Amino acid sequence: MEQDGGPLSARPALESEGLRFLHVTVGSLLATYGWYVVLCCALLYAVFQKLSTRLRASRGSQLDAAAAEPDAVVK
């Protein structure tokens, strides 16, 4: 196994410092707010599914109403 900092030493110092900062920042945010992020994603998914079901049902009822009166479509 490589020594600590082995893969990062091939990169410029500024880039490796930025990557370390990003790693620490993202890790800290996920450690602090990880469950909130997971719960918000699950809630957004459920809302999206509910809205898409309602939209699909409303489009289906509009298509059924148009198909029920073919004379109105012809005129």
Distance bins in CASP14 RR format, pairs under 12 A and 6 or more apart:
PFRMAT RR
TARGET T0000
AUTHOR 0000-0000-0000
RMODE 2
METHOD distances of the structure
MODEL  1
1 7 0 0 0 0 0 1 0 0 0 0 0
2 8 0 0 0 0 0 1 0 0 0 0 0
2 9 0 0 0 0 1 0 0 0 0 0 0
2 10 0 0 0 0 0 1 0 0 0 0 0
3 9 0 0 0 0 1 0 0 0 0 0 0
4 20 0 0 0 0 0 1 0 0 0 0 0
5 11 0 0 0 0 1 0 0 0 0 0 0
5 13 0 0 0 0 0 1 0 0 0 0 0
5 16 0 0 0 0 1 0 0 0 0 0 0
5 19 0 0 0 0 0 1 0 0 0 0 0
5 20 0 0 0 0 1 0 0 0 0 0 0
6 16 0 0 0 0 1 0 0 0 0 0 0
7 15 0 0 0 0 0 1 0 0 0 0 0
7 16 0 0 0 0 1 0 0 0 0 0 0
7 19 0 0 0 0 0 1 0 0 0 0 0
8 14 0 0 0 0 0 1 0 0 0 0 0
8 15 0 0 0 0 1 0 0 0 0 0 0
8 16 1 0 1 0 0 0 0 0 0 0 0
8 17 0 0 0 0 1 0 0 0 0 0 0
8 18 0 0 0 0 0 1 0 0 0 0 0
8 19 1 0 0 1 0 0 0 0 0 0 0
8 20 1 0 0 1 0 0 0 0 0 0 0
8 23 0 0 0 0 0 1 0 0 0 0 0
9 15 0 0 0 0 0 1 0 0 0 0 0
9 16 1 0 0 1 0 0 0 0 0 0 0
10 16 0 0 0 0 1 0 0 0 0 0 0
11 17 0 0 0 0 1 0 0 0 0 0 0
11 18 0 0 0 0 1 0 0 0 0 0 0
11 19 1 0 0 1 0 0 0 0 0 0 0
11 20 0 0 0 0 0 1 0 0 0 0 0
12 18 0 0 0 0 0 1 0 0 0 0 0
12 19 0 0 0 0 0 1 0 0 0 0 0
13 19 0 0 0 0 0 1 0 0 0 0 0
13 20 0 0 0 0 0 1 0 0 0 0 0
14 20 0 0 0 0 0 1 0 0 0 0 0
14 21 0 0 0 0 0 1 0 0 0 0 0
15 21 0 0 0 0 0 1 0 0 0 0 0
15 22 0 0 0 0 0 1 0 0 0 0 0
16 22 0 0 0 0 0 1 0 0 0 0 0
16 23 0 0 0 0 0 1 0 0 0 0 0
17 23 0 0 0 0 0 1 0 0 0 0 0
17 24 0 0 0 0 0 1 0 0 0 0 0
18 24 0 0 0 0 1 0 0 0 0 0 0
18 25 0 0 0 0 1 0 0 0 0 0 0
18 26 0 0 0 0 0 1 0 0 0 0 0
19 25 0 0 0 0 0 1 0 0 0 0 0
19 26 0 0 0 0 0 1 0 0 0 0 0
20 26 0 0 0 0 0 1 0 0 0 0 0
20 27 0 0 0 0 0 1 0 0 0 0 0
21 27 0 0 0 0 0 1 0 0 0 0 0
21 28 0 0 0 0 0 1 0 0 0 0 0
22 28 0 0 0 0 0 1 0 0 0 0 0
22 29 0 0 0 0 0 1 0 0 0 0 0
23 29 0 0 0 0 0 1 0 0 0 0 0
23 30 0 0 0 0 0 1 0 0 0 0 0
24 30 0 0 0 0 0 1 0 0 0 0 0
24 31 0 0 0 0 0 1 0 0 0 0 0
25 31 0 0 0 0 0 1 0 0 0 0 0
25 32 0 0 0 0 0 1 0 0 0 0 0
26 32 0 0 0 0 0 1 0 0 0 0 0
26 33 0 0 0 0 0 1 0 0 0 0 0
26 34 0 0 0 0 0 1 0 0 0 0 0
26 37 0 0 0 0 0 1 0 0 0 0 0
27 33 0 0 0 0 0 1 0 0 0 0 0
27 34 0 0 0 0 1 0 0 0 0 0 0
27 37 0 0 0 0 0 1 0 0 0 0 0
28 34 0 0 0 0 0 1 0 0 0 0 0
29 36 0 0 0 0 0 1 0 0 0 0 0
29 37 0 0 0 0 1 0 0 0 0 0 0
30 36 0 0 0 0 0 1 0 0 0 0 0
30 37 1 0 0 1 0 0 0 0 0 0 0
30 38 0 0 0 0 1 0 0 0 0 0 0
31 37 0 0 0 0 0 1 0 0 0 0 0
33 39 0 0 0 0 0 1 0 0 0 0 0
33 40 0 0 0 0 1 0 0 0 0 0 0
33 41 0 0 0 0 0 1 0 0 0 0 0
34 40 0 0 0 0 1 0 0 0 0 0 0
34 41 0 0 0 0 0 1 0 0 0 0 0
35 41 0 0 0 0 0 1 0 0 0 0 0
35 42 0 0 0 0 0 1 0 0 0 0 0
36 42 0 0 0 0 0 1 0 0 0 0 0
36 43 0 0 0 0 0 1 0 0 0 0 0
37 43 0 0 0 0 0 1 0 0 0 0 0
37 44 0 0 0 0 0 1 0 0 0 0 0
38 44 0 0 0 0 0 1 0 0 0 0 0
38 45 0 0 0 0 0 1 0 0 0 0 0
39 45 0 0 0 0 0 1 0 0 0 0 0
39 46 0 0 0 0 0 1 0 0 0 0 0
40 46 0 0 0 0 0 1 0 0 0 0 0
40 47 0 0 0 0 0 1 0 0 0 0 0
41 47 0 0 0 0 0 1 0 0 0 0 0
41 48 0 0 0 0 0 1 0 0 0 0 0
42 48 0 0 0 0 0 1 0 0 0 0 0
42 49 0 0 0 0 0 1 0 0 0 0 0
43 49 0 0 0 0 0 1 0 0 0 0 0
43 50 0 0 0 0 0 1 0 0 0 0 0
44 50 0 0 0 0 0 1 0 0 0 0 0
44 51 0 0 0 0 0 1 0 0 0 0 0
45 51 0 0 0 0 0 1 0 0 0 0 0
45 52 0 0 0 0 0 1 0 0 0 0 0
46 52 0 0 0 0 0 1 0 0 0 0 0
46 53 0 0 0 0 0 1 0 0 0 0 0
47 53 0 0 0 0 0 1 0 0 0 0 0
47 54 0 0 0 0 0 1 0 0 0 0 0
48 54 0 0 0 0 0 1 0 0 0 0 0
48 55 0 0 0 0 0 1 0 0 0 0 0
49 55 0 0 0 0 0 1 0 0 0 0 0
49 56 0 0 0 0 0 1 0 0 0 0 0
50 56 0 0 0 0 0 1 0 0 0 0 0
50 57 0 0 0 0 0 1 0 0 0 0 0
51 57 0 0 0 0 0 1 0 0 0 0 0
51 58 0 0 0 0 0 1 0 0 0 0 0
52 58 0 0 0 0 0 1 0 0 0 0 0
52 59 0 0 0 0 0 1 0 0 0 0 0
53 59 0 0 0 0 0 1 0 0 0 0 0
53 60 0 0 0 0 0 1 0 0 0 0 0
54 60 0 0 0 0 0 1 0 0 0 0 0
54 61 0 0 0 0 0 1 0 0 0 0 0
55 61 0 0 0 0 0 1 0 0 0 0 0
55 62 0 0 0 0 0 1 0 0 0 0 0
56 62 0 0 0 0 0 1 0 0 0 0 0
56 63 0 0 0 0 0 1 0 0 0 0 0
57 63 0 0 0 0 0 1 0 0 0 0 0
57 64 0 0 0 0 0 1 0 0 0 0 0
58 64 0 0 0 0 0 1 0 0 0 0 0
58 65 0 0 0 0 0 1 0 0 0 0 0
59 65 0 0 0 0 0 1 0 0 0 0 0
59 66 0 0 0 0 0 1 0 0 0 0 0
60 66 0 0 0 0 1 0 0 0 0 0 0
60 67 0 0 0 0 1 0 0 0 0 0 0
60 68 0 0 0 0 0 1 0 0 0 0 0
61 67 0 0 0 0 0 1 0 0 0 0 0
61 68 0 0 0 0 0 1 0 0 0 0 0
62 68 0 0 0 0 0 1 0 0 0 0 0
63 69 0 0 0 0 0 1 0 0 0 0 0
63 73 0 0 0 0 0 1 0 0 0 0 0
65 72 0 0 0 0 1 0 0 0 0 0 0
65 73 0 0 0 0 0 1 0 0 0 0 0
66 72 1 0 0 1 0 0 0 0 0 0 0
66 73 1 0 0 1 0 0 0 0 0 0 0
66 74 0 0 0 0 0 1 0 0 0 0 0
67 73 0 0 0 0 1 0 0 0 0 0 0
69 75 0 0 0 0 1 0 0 0 0 0 0
END
